[in-house]
């Protein structure tokens, strides 16, 4: 029997999740939760779910739901994940999973005690392009520098400039450029290189009170990594990893589709990754694998924890 999922949230990312679920074996969406019952019913009908509801208790208490996908505002993730775990449901929660590393550690412990899977829906971690980047790192020799960037002006920034309240730019909902885009850079860095020894950070605040853009410099033994992220400006520059024996250019760090490695002798290796960018099927396949096999998600959860710790350190630095 496939894993029967209920979604919390009816945003664009939830629609993308539903499209990806339809293409992955062993999982289906059976229920949709929204505070607006009409929206829940409409969304459920559009995506072939069994029902839509405005009662979260109904979903959590249902015997015909195995797992919860959470794509609500960042500020309520922790409470909703805890409720789902306590109800005996597996959980796939959108990035950033929670706002504080301590919350994540507590939820991981709860999930282990309850015997359910808890996984952050970080598509970058399970993207085939990221796998190619990782496999090519040894060809660069001793790594000395890297530059990861995700800078894309939000289509909703004009609303912020007009004084409107927008979820992704709302400090009370855990919004901001670091939480929305910078997290991809941080997670990729930790996934590829491990946690750094030290970071410094700077941010540009927008009128709503969150960071609209920022930068982080991470220090490793013999290596520096620069991260740049923004929701108020855009860039056409790629990401890069430099080693003593070569340089790797990555078209987009969140979902690499073109990777070019130039060796020190001038030889060029050009890799094009199959599939459209921003696909979510990798994270869904990993979730299905973990739930179906009973495998330990500890390695995945550790990278999430380390990323959240770095986000907190960056926020403290920029607040000083």
C-alpha positions as CSV (number, residue, x, y, z in Angstrom):
1,X,0.0,0.0,0.0
2,X,1.4,3.5,-0.8
3,X,2.1,6.0,1.9
4,X,-1.0,8.1,2.4
5,X,-0.1,11.7,2.9
6,X,-2.1,14.7,4.1
7,X,-0.7,18.2,3.2
8,X,-0.7,21.2,5.4
9,X,-0.7,24.3,3.2
10,X,-2.0,25.1,-0.3
11,X,0.8,27.3,-1.6
12,X,2.8,27.0,-4.8
13,X,5.3,24.7,-3.2
14,X,2.5,22.4,-2.1
15,X,1.2,22.3,-5.7
16,X,4.8,21.4,-6.9
17,X,4.9,18.7,-4.2
18,X,1.6,17.2,-5.4
19,X,2.9,17.1,-9.0
20,X,6.1,15.4,-7.9
21,X,4.2,12.9,-5.7
22,X,2.1,11.9,-8.8
23,X,5.3,10.8,-10.5
24,X,6.8,8.8,-7.6
25,X,5.8,5.3,-6.8
26,X,4.7,4.3,-3.3
27,X,3.1,7.5,-2.1
28,X,-0.1,9.5,-2.8
29,X,-1.9,12.5,-1.4
30,X,-5.2,11.6,0.3
31,X,-6.1,14.7,2.3
32,X,-5.5,18.5,2.2
33,X,-5.7,20.8,5.2
34,X,-6.3,24.5,5.0
35,X,-7.9,27.0,7.4
36,X,-10.2,27.9,4.5
37,X,-12.5,24.9,4.0
38,X,-13.5,26.0,0.5
39,X,-9.8,26.3,-0.5
40,X,-9.1,22.9,1.0
41,X,-11.9,21.3,-0.9
42,X,-11.0,23.0,-4.2
43,X,-7.3,22.1,-3.9
44,X,-8.1,18.5,-3.0
45,X,-10.3,18.1,-6.0
46,X,-7.7,19.7,-8.3
47,X,-5.0,17.3,-7.1
48,X,-7.0,14.1,-6.7
49,X,-7.0,14.0,-3.0
50,X,-9.6,12.0,-1.1
51,X,-10.8,15.1,0.8
52,X,-10.1,18.6,1.9
53,X,-10.7,19.8,5.5
54,X,-10.2,22.8,7.8
55,X,-9.8,20.4,10.8
56,X,-6.2,19.5,11.6
57,X,-7.3,17.4,14.5
58,X,-9.4,15.3,12.0
59,X,-6.3,14.6,9.9
60,X,-4.0,13.9,12.8
61,X,-6.6,11.5,14.3
62,X,-7.3,9.7,11.1
63,X,-6.4,6.1,10.7
64,X,-6.2,6.5,6.9
65,X,-3.3,9.0,6.9
66,X,0.2,7.7,7.4
67,X,2.3,10.9,6.9
68,X,2.0,14.7,7.0
69,X,3.7,17.1,4.5
70,X,4.0,20.5,6.2
71,X,4.4,23.6,4.0
72,X,2.9,26.2,6.3
73,X,4.7,29.4,7.5
74,X,8.1,28.7,9.0
75,X,7.0,30.0,12.4
76,X,4.4,27.2,13.0
77,X,6.5,24.3,11.7
78,X,7.8,23.2,15.1
79,X,4.3,23.0,16.7
80,X,2.8,21.2,13.7
81,X,5.6,18.7,13.4
82,X,5.3,17.9,17.1
83,X,1.6,17.4,16.8
84,X,2.0,15.1,13.8
85,X,4.7,13.0,15.5
86,X,2.6,12.7,18.7
87,X,-0.2,11.4,16.5
88,X,2.1,8.7,15.1
89,X,2.5,10.2,11.7
90,X,5.7,10.4,9.6
91,X,6.6,13.9,8.7
92,X,8.1,15.6,5.7
93,X,8.5,19.3,6.5
94,X,9.5,22.1,4.2
95,X,12.8,24.0,4.6
96,X,13.7,25.5,6.9
97,X,12.3,22.7,9.0
98,X,12.1,24.9,12.1
99,X,13.7,28.2,13.2
100,X,16.0,26.9,15.9
101,X,18.4,23.9,16.1
102,X,17.3,23.1,19.6
103,X,13.7,22.6,18.4
104,X,14.9,20.3,15.7
105,X,16.9,18.2,18.1
106,X,13.8,17.9,20.3
107,X,11.7,16.8,17.4
108,X,14.2,14.3,16.2
109,X,14.2,12.7,19.6
110,X,10.4,12.6,19.6
111,X,10.3,11.0,16.2
112,X,12.8,8.3,17.3
113,X,10.8,7.5,20.4
114,X,7.6,7.4,18.4
115,X,9.1,5.2,15.7
116,X,8.3,7.6,12.8
117,X,10.4,9.3,10.1
118,X,11.1,13.0,10.3
119,X,12.8,14.5,7.3
120,X,13.3,18.1,6.0
121,X,12.1,18.6,2.5
122,X,15.4,20.0,1.3
123,X,15.3,19.3,-2.5
124,X,19.0,20.3,-3.0
125,X,20.2,17.4,-0.8
126,X,18.6,14.8,-3.1
127,X,19.0,16.5,-6.4
128,X,21.0,14.5,-9.0
129,X,23.0,17.6,-9.8
130,X,24.2,17.8,-6.2
131,X,25.3,14.2,-6.5
132,X,27.4,15.0,-9.5
133,X,29.0,18.0,-7.8
134,X,29.9,15.8,-4.8
135,X,31.4,13.0,-7.0
136,X,33.6,15.5,-8.9
137,X,35.1,17.2,-5.8
138,X,38.1,14.8,-5.5
139,X,39.2,15.8,-9.0
140,X,39.8,19.4,-7.7
141,X,42.6,18.3,-5.4
142,X,42.9,20.2,-2.1
143,X,39.9,22.5,-1.8
144,X,40.7,26.1,-1.1
145,X,37.7,28.2,-1.9
146,X,34.0,28.1,-2.8
147,X,31.3,30.6,-3.7
148,X,27.7,29.7,-3.5
149,X,24.9,32.1,-4.4
150,X,21.2,32.2,-4.7
151,X,20.0,35.7,-5.4
152,X,16.6,36.1,-7.1
153,X,14.4,39.1,-6.7
154,X,11.0,38.1,-5.4
155,X,8.0,38.9,-7.5
156,X,6.3,39.9,-4.2
157,X,9.0,42.4,-3.2
158,X,7.0,45.2,-4.8
159,X,4.2,44.5,-2.4
160,X,6.7,45.0,0.5
161,X,7.8,48.3,-1.0
162,X,4.1,49.3,-1.2
163,X,3.8,48.6,2.5
164,X,1.8,45.4,2.2
165,X,2.3,42.4,4.5
166,X,3.8,39.4,2.7
167,X,4.4,36.1,4.4
168,X,7.9,35.5,3.1
169,X,9.0,38.9,4.2
170,X,7.1,38.8,7.6
171,X,9.4,38.5,10.7
172,X,6.5,37.1,12.8
173,X,6.2,34.2,10.3
174,X,9.9,33.4,10.1
175,X,10.4,35.0,6.7
176,X,13.5,36.6,5.1
177,X,16.1,35.9,2.5
178,X,18.2,33.6,4.7
179,X,15.3,31.3,5.6
180,X,14.0,31.2,2.0
181,X,17.1,31.2,-0.2
182,X,20.2,31.4,1.9
183,X,19.3,28.1,3.5
184,X,20.0,26.3,0.2
185,X,23.5,27.7,0.1
186,X,24.1,26.8,3.8
187,X,22.7,23.3,3.4
188,X,24.7,22.6,0.3
189,X,27.9,23.8,2.0
190,X,27.4,21.6,5.0
191,X,26.4,18.6,2.9
192,X,29.5,18.9,0.7
193,X,32.1,20.1,3.1
194,X,30.8,19.5,6.6
195,X,30.2,22.2,9.3
196,X,32.7,25.1,9.3
197,X,34.9,26.2,12.2
198,X,33.6,29.7,12.2
199,X,31.3,32.1,10.2
200,X,30.9,35.8,9.9
201,X,27.7,37.3,8.3
202,X,26.1,40.5,7.2
203,X,22.6,41.3,6.1
204,X,20.5,44.1,4.4
205,X,17.2,44.7,6.2
206,X,14.1,45.7,4.3
207,X,11.2,47.8,5.6
208,X,9.2,44.8,6.9
209,X,12.0,44.0,9.4
210,X,13.6,40.9,7.8
211,X,16.8,40.4,5.8
212,X,16.2,41.1,2.2
213,X,19.8,40.0,1.3
214,X,22.9,38.8,3.0
215,X,26.3,37.2,2.9
216,X,28.1,34.6,5.0
217,X,31.8,33.8,5.0
218,X,32.6,30.3,6.4
219,X,36.1,29.3,7.5
220,X,37.4,25.7,7.2
221,X,41.0,24.5,7.8
222,X,42.8,25.9,4.7
223,X,39.5,26.9,2.9
224,X,37.1,29.7,2.7
225,X,33.5,29.6,1.5
226,X,31.5,32.7,0.6
227,X,27.7,32.5,0.4
228,X,25.4,35.2,-1.0
229,X,21.7,35.3,-1.0
230,X,19.0,37.8,-1.8
231,X,15.3,38.2,-2.4
232,X,15.5,41.9,-3.5
233,X,18.2,41.6,-6.3
234,X,19.1,39.0,-8.9
235,X,22.3,37.6,-10.3
236,X,23.3,35.7,-13.4
237,X,26.6,34.6,-11.8
238,X,27.1,30.8,-11.2
239,X,28.5,29.1,-8.1
240,X,32.0,27.8,-7.9
241,X,34.4,25.5,-6.1
242,X,38.2,26.0,-6.4
243,X,40.8,23.4,-5.7
244,X,44.6,23.3,-6.3
245,X,44.0,21.0,-9.3
246,X,41.0,22.6,-10.9
247,X,37.9,24.7,-10.7
248,X,34.2,23.7,-10.9
249,X,31.5,26.0,-12.1
250,X,27.9,25.2,-11.1
251,X,25.1,27.0,-12.8
252,X,22.7,27.0,-9.8
253,X,23.5,25.7,-6.4
254,X,19.9,24.9,-5.4
255,X,19.5,22.5,-8.3
256,X,22.6,22.1,-10.5
257,X,21.9,21.4,-14.1
258,X,25.2,22.3,-15.8
259,X,28.5,21.5,-14.1
260,X,31.8,22.3,-15.7
261,X,35.1,21.3,-14.3
262,X,38.3,22.8,-15.7
263,X,41.5,20.9,-14.7
264,X,44.8,22.7,-14.0
265,X,46.1,21.4,-17.4
266,X,43.2,23.0,-19.2
267,X,41.1,19.8,-19.8
268,X,37.4,20.6,-19.4
269,X,34.7,18.2,-18.3
270,X,31.2,19.3,-19.1
271,X,28.2,17.6,-17.4
272,X,24.6,18.3,-18.1
273,X,22.1,16.9,-15.6
274,X,19.0,15.3,-16.9
275,X,15.6,16.7,-15.6
276,X,14.1,20.1,-15.1
277,X,15.4,22.3,-12.3
278,X,13.5,22.6,-9.0
279,X,12.1,19.1,-9.1
280,X,11.0,17.7,-5.7
281,X,11.0,14.0,-6.6
282,X,14.4,13.3,-5.0
283,X,13.3,14.4,-1.5
284,X,10.0,12.4,-2.0
285,X,11.8,9.3,-3.1
286,X,14.1,9.6,0.0
287,X,11.1,9.9,2.3
288,X,9.4,6.9,0.7
289,X,12.6,4.9,1.1
290,X,13.0,5.8,4.8
291,X,9.4,5.1,5.6
292,X,9.3,1.9,3.7
293,X,12.6,0.4,4.8
294,X,12.8,1.6,8.3
295,X,16.3,3.0,7.5
296,X,17.9,5.5,9.9
297,X,17.5,9.1,8.8
298,X,20.1,10.3,11.3
299,X,22.6,11.5,8.6
300,X,20.0,13.6,6.9
301,X,18.8,15.0,10.2
302,X,22.3,15.9,11.3
303,X,22.9,18.1,8.2
304,X,19.6,19.8,8.9
305,X,20.7,20.4,12.5
306,X,24.0,21.8,11.5
307,X,22.4,24.1,8.9
308,X,20.0,25.4,11.5
309,X,22.8,26.1,13.9
310,X,24.6,28.1,11.2
311,X,21.4,30.1,10.4
312,X,21.1,31.0,14.1
313,X,24.8,32.0,14.3
314,X,24.4,34.2,11.2
315,X,21.3,35.9,12.6
316,X,23.1,36.6,15.9
317,X,26.0,38.1,14.0
318,X,23.9,40.4,11.9
319,X,21.8,41.4,14.9
320,X,24.9,42.6,16.9
